[in-house]
Amino acid sequence: MENQILVSLPGQVIEYINKLEKRLESQQVQIDRLTELLRLAQKARFGSSSEKAKYIYPEGIEQLTLFNEAEVCAAIEAPEPEPIIIERHTRKRKRTKDELVEGLPVKEVIIDIPEDGRICDICEGELKAIGRESVRKEINIIPAQAFITETIRINYACGDCAKETDEANIVKPEVPAPVVKRGLASPSSVAHVIYQKYVNAQPLYRQEKDWENFGIKISRATLANWIIYTATHWLLPLWMALKIILVKTPVIMADESVVQVLKEPGKTPQSESRMWVYCTGNTDVPPVILFEYQPDRAGDKPKAFLKDAKDFYLQTDAYAGYNAVEGCIHCACWAHMRRRYTDALPKNAPKDSKALIGLEFCQKLFELERKFENLTPEERFKQRIEHSKPVLDDYFAWVETVNPLAGSKLAQAITYARNQKEALSNFLLDGRIEISTNRVENHIRPFAVGRRNWLFSDTVDGAKSSAIVYSIVQTACANGLNPYLYLNYLFTHLPNILTKDKSADLSQFFPWIDSVQNLCRLTKK
């Protein structure tokens, strides 16, 4: 009937109605898009940032059905299975006080009866010690204290030479090289400043106040000079030695983050620069994490950094700049893929939601990876081919059937999956490749936390020095070292070696070397 009415209407009226319908459809798409943006903004502000499954799935959906079809589709009249014996849950044992403080030195406080009081109050006989009783244990903290160490050299002269030639042969012992020339800095003080800023994220202006509490008036400019000087003179050669190891590893991960430099030549103070980070993957090579400051995000930056790396796997996010890196196989990140489905997930998503189905595919792959976690790379490769590849094939077959609304978050997720299909599948090529870039993101997170406090770098030299220091600190932490002890160790020995030979072999200072581990490792937990 409606079609008959439309036919009887003039052509201009029909054209006008069609135009209104198109406008209404366009407006509805815009409304849906704005509603989605509002939901994402509220989620970013008030929602959980965790990507664990229990926080991702919509309320009311306790278990998805894509991978438990047998349970859902089972016939009611099927015979009952044998009773299942469920292992009893054992609550995790709480650690004792001794376990909490294991590894800390112990200073005994002896509580004793004075000698003149060791008389029995009943028979007035002499009291004799019968044993020791531990009453309690307490943790004591000694706040930082500042003092001056004055290096005094004892010089010697040969008396016989003075008698024969009237000129004494003066012999002076060699003095250890200073960590900062013509300054008051010591290895421990510089290590303390760096530890506070790059590990505890305490800006220099706050440290300046701490130094005042010690009774020392040192400006933040002086503290910054200490960091720049020690980073460029003593830590940079170690950074370069570690880079030689990193570029030879078969799996390399990369990421980058924004940093603001106020005095960048040719750029305004408001412009953005980049802090790039590269780390070794899940290989038999000890962990190495290197930061590099660059003024922009162009693809030639990672290409130049990794120019000496050959025949390796490069695992990154989907940023196109990494395509400039040559001699590698690019591997994408499934955590980024999963995040896109999480963003596309409606608040009250039905069980047949496309975003929910895509999310479950991702969760299944991560679940399999957790099962393969303790396997050797060779065994992990075999298990992936047997179990992960079928899930991957089903996933990409499903992706081709999805026709999402243009401009929606789901459309972005599907487009990402189609464009990154090869890179997302490349983790099947080698058991050493990880399924996500979470490893490198965990290493760049301390930099992002510190940036919230110190906000920006004043100069390019400061930004480059920060990259060097973050590299040494994060590599030390990844190898189980106490970063302060490691920095103090480096500043005590590197000046003596590099002052004599700038190209000296620094392999003895790598954080995984036994001698370094014995001196600088974290207190046993």
C-alpha positions in Angstrom: 0.0 0.0 0.0 2.8 2.4 0.9 4.6 1.7 -2.3 1.4 2.4 -4.2 1.1 5.7 -2.4 4.7 6.6 -3.2 4.2 5.8 -6.9 1.2 8.1 -7.1 3.2 11.0 -5.6 5.0 13.5 -7.8 8.6 12.7 -8.5 9.9 15.8 -6.6 8.1 14.6 -3.5 9.5 11.1 -3.7 13.0 12.6 -4.2 12.5 14.8 -1.2 11.4 11.9 0.9 14.4 9.8 -0.1 16.6 12.8 0.8 15.0 13.0 4.2 15.5 9.3 4.8 19.2 9.6 3.8 19.6 12.5 6.2 17.9 10.7 9.0 20.1 7.7 8.4 23.2 9.9 8.4 22.1 11.6 11.6 21.4 8.3 13.3 25.0 7.1 12.4 26.3 10.4 13.9 24.2 9.9 17.0 25.6 6.3 17.4 29.1 7.6 16.9 28.7 10.4 19.4 27.1 8.0 21.9 30.1 5.6 21.5 32.6 8.5 22.0 30.7 9.5 25.2 30.8 5.9 26.5 34.5 5.6 25.8 35.2 9.0 27.5 33.3 7.9 30.6 35.1 4.5 30.6 38.5 6.2 30.3 37.6 8.5 33.2 35.6 6.2 35.5 36.2 2.7 34.3 38.9 0.1 35.1 42.1 0.3 33.1 42.8 -3.4 33.6 42.5 -5.7 30.6 41.8 -8.8 32.7 38.8 -10.7 31.5 36.7 -10.2 34.6 36.9 -6.5 34.1 36.3 -6.5 30.4 33.2 -8.6 29.9 29.8 -6.8 30.3 27.8 -7.3 33.4 25.7 -10.4 33.3 27.9 -12.3 30.9 29.9 -14.7 33.1 31.0 -17.1 30.3 31.1 -16.8 26.6 29.9 -19.6 24.3 32.2 -19.5 21.3 34.6 -22.1 22.7 32.2 -24.1 24.9 29.7 -25.0 22.2 29.7 -28.7 23.4 28.5 -27.7 26.9 25.8 -25.4 25.5 24.5 -27.7 22.8 24.5 -30.9 24.9 21.2 -32.9 24.9 19.3 -32.9 28.1 18.6 -36.6 27.8 22.2 -37.5 27.4 23.5 -39.9 30.1 25.1 -38.3 33.2 28.9 -38.4 33.3 30.8 -39.9 36.1 31.1 -37.7 39.2 34.0 -35.2 39.0 36.3 -34.9 41.9 37.3 -31.3 42.4 40.6 -30.6 44.2 40.2 -28.9 47.5 41.2 -25.2 47.4 44.1 -24.4 49.7 44.4 -20.9 50.9 47.7 -19.3 50.2 49.9 -19.3 53.3 50.7 -16.0 54.8 54.3 -15.1 55.1 55.8 -15.0 58.5 57.7 -12.0 59.9 61.0 -13.8 59.4 60.1 -14.3 55.7 59.1 -10.7 55.3 62.5 -9.4 56.5 64.6 -12.2 55.1 68.0 -11.0 53.9 68.1 -7.8 56.1 71.0 -7.5 58.5 70.2 -8.0 62.2 71.4 -5.9 65.0 70.8 -7.4 68.4 69.6 -5.4 71.4 70.5 -7.3 74.6 68.2 -6.7 77.6 70.1 -7.9 80.6 69.9 -7.6 84.4 72.7 -5.5 85.9 75.4 -7.5 87.7 74.5 -6.0 91.1 70.9 -7.1 90.6 71.5 -10.7 89.8 70.3 -11.9 93.2 67.3 -14.1 93.9 64.6 -12.1 95.7 63.5 -15.3 97.6 66.7 -16.9 98.8 69.2 -14.2 97.9 71.2 -16.7 95.9 73.2 -15.8 92.7 71.2 -15.8 89.5 72.6 -17.7 86.5 71.8 -17.2 82.8 69.7 -20.1 81.5 69.1 -19.0 77.9 68.2 -16.3 75.4 64.7 -15.3 74.6 63.7 -13.5 71.4 61.0 -11.0 72.5 60.2 -9.1 69.2 61.7 -8.0 65.9 61.3 -4.5 64.5 62.3 -2.8 61.3 64.5 0.3 61.7 65.1 3.0 59.1 68.0 5.4 59.2 67.2 8.5 57.1 69.7 9.7 54.5 72.6 11.5 56.0 75.1 13.8 54.2 78.8 14.1 55.1 82.0 15.2 53.3 84.7 12.7 52.3 88.0 14.5 51.9 90.6 12.6 49.9 94.1 13.2 51.2 97.1 11.9 49.4 100.4 11.0 51.2 103.4 12.0 49.0 106.9 10.4 49.4 110.3 11.6 48.4 113.6 9.6 48.0 116.2 10.9 50.5 119.2 9.3 48.7 118.3 11.0 45.4 118.1 14.3 47.2 121.6 13.8 48.6 123.2 12.9 45.3 121.5 15.2 42.9 120.0 17.8 45.2 116.6 16.9 43.6 114.3 14.7 45.5 112.4 12.0 43.6 108.8 12.6 44.6 106.4 9.7 44.4 102.6 10.3 44.6 100.0 7.5 44.9 97.4 7.4 42.1 94.2 9.1 43.1 90.8 7.6 41.9 89.2 9.7 39.2 86.3 11.9 40.3 82.8 11.2 39.1 82.4 14.9 38.3 85.5 17.1 37.8 85.9 20.1 40.1 82.7 19.3 41.9 81.4 18.1 45.2 79.6 15.1 43.6 80.5 11.6 44.8 79.4 8.3 43.3 76.9 7.8 46.0 75.4 11.4 45.8 75.0 11.2 42.0 73.5 7.7 42.3 71.1 9.0 44.9 70.0 11.9 42.6 69.5 9.6 39.6 67.7 6.9 41.7 65.3 9.5 43.1 64.4 10.9 39.7 64.5 7.9 37.4 63.3 5.2 39.8 61.1 7.1 42.3 60.0 9.7 39.8 61.0 12.6 42.1 61.7 15.8 40.2 64.8 17.8 40.8 63.0 20.7 42.4 61.7 18.4 45.1 65.2 16.9 45.6 66.5 20.4 46.0 64.3 20.8 49.0 65.6 17.5 50.4 69.2 18.6 50.1 68.2 21.7 52.0 66.9 19.5 54.8 70.4 17.9 54.8 71.8 21.4 55.4 73.2 21.6 51.9 72.1 24.3 49.4 72.6 22.8 46.0 70.4 24.1 43.1 68.5 21.9 40.8 70.6 23.2 38.0 73.7 21.7 39.6 71.8 18.4 40.1 70.9 18.4 36.5 74.5 19.1 35.5 75.6 16.1 37.6 73.1 13.8 35.7 74.1 15.1 32.2 77.8 14.9 32.9 77.8 11.4 34.4 75.4 10.1 31.7 77.4 11.4 28.8 80.9 10.5 30.2 80.4 7.3 32.1 77.0 5.7 31.2 77.0 6.4 27.5 79.9 4.0 26.7 78.0 1.3 28.7 74.8 2.1 26.7 76.7 1.6 23.5 78.1 -1.7 24.6 74.7 -2.9 25.6 73.3 -1.8 22.2 75.8 -4.2 20.4 74.2 -7.1 22.4 70.6 -5.9 21.7 70.9 -5.6 17.9 72.3 -9.2 17.7 69.3 -10.8 19.4 66.8 -12.7 17.2 63.7 -11.0 18.7 63.5 -7.2 19.4 60.6 -5.2 20.7 60.1 -1.5 20.2 57.8 1.2 21.3 57.8 5.0 21.7 56.2 7.7 23.8 55.8 11.4 23.8 58.3 13.7 25.6 58.3 17.5 25.6 61.6 19.4 25.2 61.4 23.2 25.8 64.6 24.2 24.0 64.5 21.9 21.0 66.2 23.8 18.0 63.7 24.7 15.3 60.7 23.7 17.4 58.3 25.5 19.7 58.2 24.6 23.4 54.7 23.2 23.0 55.7 20.7 20.3 56.1 16.9 20.9 59.3 14.9 20.6 59.7 11.1 21.1 61.4 8.8 23.5 61.9 5.4 21.7 62.6 2.2 23.7 63.9 -1.1 22.4 64.3 -4.3 24.4 65.3 -7.9 23.9 62.5 -10.5 23.6 61.9 -13.8 25.2 65.2 -15.3 24.3 68.2 -16.8 26.1 69.9 -13.4 26.0 69.8 -11.4 29.3 67.3 -8.6 29.2 68.5 -5.4 27.7 66.4 -2.2 27.6 67.6 0.8 25.7 65.9 4.2 25.4 66.8 6.7 22.7 65.6 10.3 22.4 64.6 11.6 19.0 63.0 14.9 17.9 60.2 13.2 15.9 58.4 10.0 15.2 59.6 9.4 11.6 60.3 5.9 10.5 64.0 6.6 9.8 64.6 6.7 13.6 64.1 3.0 14.3 65.6 2.2 10.9 68.8 4.0 11.9 68.9 2.5 15.4 68.4 -1.1 14.1 70.6 -0.8 11.0 73.1 -3.3 12.3 70.4 -5.9 13.2 70.0 -8.7 10.7 67.5 -11.5 10.2 65.4 -10.8 13.3 61.8 -10.5 14.4 60.6 -7.0 15.2 57.5 -6.9 17.4 55.7 -3.5 17.7 52.3 -1.9 17.5 50.8 -1.1 14.2 52.5 2.2 13.7 53.5 2.4 10.0 56.9 4.0 10.8 58.3 0.6 11.8 57.9 -0.6 8.2 61.0 1.4 7.3 63.1 -1.1 9.3 64.8 -3.5 7.0 66.1 -7.0 7.4 63.3 -8.1 9.8 60.0 -9.9 10.0 57.4 -7.6 11.5 55.2 -9.1 14.2 52.1 -7.3 15.6 50.6 -7.2 19.0 47.5 -9.2 20.0 47.0 -7.0 23.1 46.4 -4.0 20.8 44.0 -6.2 18.8 42.1 -7.2 22.0 42.0 -3.6 23.2 40.2 -2.5 20.1 37.4 -5.0 20.7 37.3 -3.9 24.3 36.7 -0.3 23.1 34.0 -1.5 20.7 32.2 -3.4 23.4 28.8 -1.9 24.3 27.8 -1.6 27.9 25.1 -4.1 27.7 26.3 -6.2 24.9 24.3 -9.3 23.9 26.0 -12.6 23.7 26.0 -12.5 19.9 27.8 -9.1 19.8 30.4 -9.0 17.1 32.8 -7.2 19.5 32.3 -9.8 22.1 33.0 -12.6 19.7 36.2 -11.0 18.5 37.2 -10.4 22.1 36.7 -14.1 22.9 38.9 -15.1 20.0 41.7 -12.9 21.5 41.1 -14.2 25.0 41.4 -17.8 23.8 44.8 -17.1 22.2 46.0 -15.5 25.4 44.7 -18.4 27.4 46.7 -20.8 25.3 49.8 -18.7 25.7 49.5 -19.0 29.5 49.5 -22.7 29.1 52.6 -22.6 26.9 54.4 -20.1 29.2 56.9 -22.6 30.8 57.6 -24.5 27.6 60.9 -24.3 25.6 60.7 -22.3 22.4 60.7 -25.5 20.4 57.9 -27.0 22.4 55.9 -23.8 22.3 56.2 -23.6 18.5 54.7 -27.1 18.2 51.9 -26.4 20.6 51.0 -23.2 18.8 50.8 -24.9 15.4 48.6 -27.6 17.0 46.3 -25.5 19.1 46.7 -21.7 18.3 46.7 -22.0 14.5 43.2 -23.4 14.3 41.9 -20.6 16.5 43.7 -18.1 14.3 42.3 -19.5 11.1 38.7 -19.5 12.5 39.3 -15.9 13.7 40.3 -14.5 10.3 37.6 -16.4 8.6 35.1 -14.8 11.0 36.6 -11.4 10.4 35.8 -11.6 6.7 32.1 -12.2 7.5 31.7 -9.0 9.7 30.3 -5.9 8.0 30.5 -3.2 10.7 29.0 0.3 10.7 31.5 2.6 9.0 33.3 4.8 11.5 32.5 2.8 14.5 35.0 1.3 16.9 34.1 -2.2 15.7 34.9 -1.1 12.1 38.3 0.1 13.4 38.9 -3.2 15.0 38.0 -5.2 11.9 40.1 -3.0 9.7 43.0 -3.4 12.1 42.6 -7.2 11.9 42.4 -7.3 8.1 45.4 -4.9 7.6 47.6 -6.6 10.2 46.6 -10.2 9.4 50.1 -11.3 8.3 51.9 -9.5 11.2 49.4 -10.9 13.7 50.0 -14.4 12.4 53.8 -14.2 12.5 54.0 -15.2 16.2 53.5 -18.8 14.9 56.8 -18.6 13.0 59.0 -19.0 16.1 58.5 -20.0 19.7 60.6 -17.1 20.9 58.1 -14.5 19.6 55.6 -13.3 22.2 51.9 -12.8 21.5 52.0 -9.2 22.6 54.3 -6.2 23.2 53.4 -6.1 26.9 57.1 -6.7 27.8 58.3 -3.4 26.1 55.3 -1.5 27.3 56.1 -2.5 30.9 59.6 -1.1 30.5 58.4 2.3 29.1 55.8 2.7 31.8 58.3 4.0 34.5 59.2 6.7 32.0 55.5 7.6 31.5 55.0 7.7 35.3 58.1 9.9 35.8 56.9 12.3 33.0 53.8 13.0 35.0 55.9 14.5 37.7 58.8 16.3 35.9 56.5 17.0 32.9 59.2 18.0 30.4 62.9 18.2 29.6 64.5 21.6 29.4 67.2 20.9 26.8 68.1 18.3 24.2 71.1 17.2 26.3 68.8 16.6 29.3 66.5 14.5 27.2 69.4 12.4 25.8 70.9 12.0 29.2 67.5 10.9 30.5 67.3 8.2 27.8 70.7 6.9 28.7 69.9 6.8 32.5 66.5 5.1 31.9 68.3 2.5 29.8 70.8 1.6 32.6 68.2 1.7 35.3 65.6 -0.4 33.5 68.2 -2.9 32.4 69.5 -3.2 36.0 65.9 -3.7 37.3 65.2 -6.3 34.6 68.3 -8.3 35.7 67.3 -8.2 39.4 69.7 -5.5 40.6 69.2 -2.7 43.1 69.5 0.3 40.7 71.0 2.5 43.4 73.8 0.0 44.3 74.4 -0.6 40.6 74.8 3.1 39.8 77.0 3.6 42.8 79.2 0.7 41.6 79.4 2.1 38.1 80.3 5.6 39.2 83.0 4.2 41.5 84.8 2.2 38.8 84.0 3.6 35.3 85.7 6.9 35.8 89.0 5.2 36.6 88.7 3.0 33.5 87.3 5.3 30.9 89.6 8.2 31.9 92.6 6.0 30.8 90.9 4.3 27.8 87.6 5.6 26.4 87.3 2.4 24.2 87.9 0.0 27.1 85.9 -3.3 27.2 83.0 -2.8 29.7 81.6 -6.3 29.6 82.6 -6.8 33.2 80.1 -4.2 34.2 77.1 -5.8 32.5 74.3 -6.3 35.1 74.1 -10.0 34.6 77.8 -10.7 35.4 78.3 -12.7 38.5 80.5 -10.2 40.2 78.0 -7.4 39.6 75.1 -9.7 40.8 76.9 -10.5 44.0 77.5 -6.8 44.9 74.3 -5.2 43.6 71.5 -7.7 43.5 68.2 -7.0 45.3 67.8 -8.2 48.8 66.4 -11.8 48.6 62.6 -11.7 49.0 
